[in-house]
Amino acid sequence: MATSSDPAAQLVFAPNVLHNQSLTSVKFLSSCFAGAVAGILGLENWLGFALFAASVLSTSFVIYAINCKGNPAKYLPGGLAELANPGQDNIFTFILVWTLFYGIVHVYD
């Protein structure tokens, strides 16, 4: 394995970088489940997005408290801001699953 001459690249710990992929997967699954719940409950307009915000905050808090042990800067380059960032793809996934489940459950209402 070749070493990098960049000192900032040497500070990156490979197992933590691999763990970030599982962090992305947890955020993705959280947005899918929140979208399903919003669709099944029949939430419309801002109530659905409030559920998404609550799911992002609760997921971020659980990861902050359990996985990061209160120190997200040790595991994520952006620290707490990176942990609480829902990501654009997760917002679109939430909306997709929300409308899918809303259409399936409430089609004849």
C-alpha positions in Angstrom: 0.0 0.0 0.0 1.5 3.3 -1.1 1.7 6.1 1.4 0.5 9.6 0.6 2.7 12.6 0.9 -0.3 14.7 2.0 -0.3 15.0 5.8 -4.1 15.5 5.8 -4.6 12.3 4.0 -2.6 10.4 6.6 -4.9 11.5 9.4 -7.8 9.5 7.8 -8.3 6.2 9.6 -9.5 3.6 7.1 -12.0 1.7 9.4 -13.7 5.0 10.2 -14.1 5.8 6.5 -15.6 2.4 5.9 -18.0 3.0 8.8 -19.2 6.1 7.0 -20.8 3.9 4.3 -22.9 2.1 7.0 -23.8 5.5 8.3 -25.2 6.5 4.9 -27.1 3.2 4.8 -28.7 3.9 8.2 -29.8 7.4 7.1 -31.2 5.9 3.9 -33.2 3.2 5.7 -34.4 5.8 8.2 -35.8 8.0 5.5 -37.5 5.0 3.8 -39.2 4.0 7.0 -40.3 7.6 7.7 -41.7 7.8 4.3 -43.6 4.6 4.7 -45.0 5.8 8.1 -46.0 9.2 6.6 -47.8 7.5 3.7 -49.6 4.9 5.9 -50.7 7.5 8.4 -52.0 9.7 5.5 -49.9 12.7 6.5 -50.1 15.6 4.0 -48.2 18.8 3.4 -46.0 20.0 6.3 -46.9 17.2 8.7 -45.1 14.7 6.5 -42.0 16.9 6.3 -42.2 17.4 10.1 -42.1 13.6 10.4 -39.1 13.5 8.1 -37.3 16.2 10.2 -38.1 14.3 13.4 -36.8 11.1 12.0 -33.6 12.8 10.8 -33.0 14.4 14.3 -33.8 11.2 16.2 -31.5 9.1 13.9 -28.8 11.7 14.3 -29.2 11.7 18.0 -29.0 7.9 18.3 -25.9 7.8 16.1 -24.4 10.6 18.1 -25.1 9.0 21.5 -24.4 5.3 20.7 -22.0 5.1 17.7 -20.0 8.3 18.1 -20.1 8.2 21.9 -20.6 12.0 22.0 -17.7 12.9 19.7 -18.7 12.9 16.0 -15.7 14.9 15.0 -13.6 11.8 15.7 -15.5 9.8 13.1 -16.8 12.3 10.6 -14.9 15.0 8.8 -17.8 17.5 9.2 -18.5 16.7 12.8 -22.0 17.3 14.1 -23.1 19.2 11.0 -22.3 16.2 8.8 -24.1 13.9 11.2 -27.4 15.9 11.1 -27.3 16.6 7.4 -30.1 14.5 5.8 -28.7 14.6 2.3 -30.5 15.4 -0.9 -30.9 11.8 -1.9 -32.6 10.9 1.4 -35.1 13.7 1.0 -36.1 12.4 -2.5 -36.2 8.8 -1.2 -38.6 10.0 1.6 -40.9 11.7 -0.8 -40.9 8.7 -3.2 -41.8 6.2 -0.5 -44.2 8.6 1.1 -46.2 9.0 -2.1 -46.0 5.3 -2.9 -47.5 4.2 0.5 -50.0 7.0 0.5 -51.2 5.9 -2.9 -51.3 2.2 -1.9 -53.2 2.7 1.4 -55.4 5.7 0.6 -56.3 4.9 -3.0 -60.1 4.7 -2.3 -60.5 7.4 0.4 
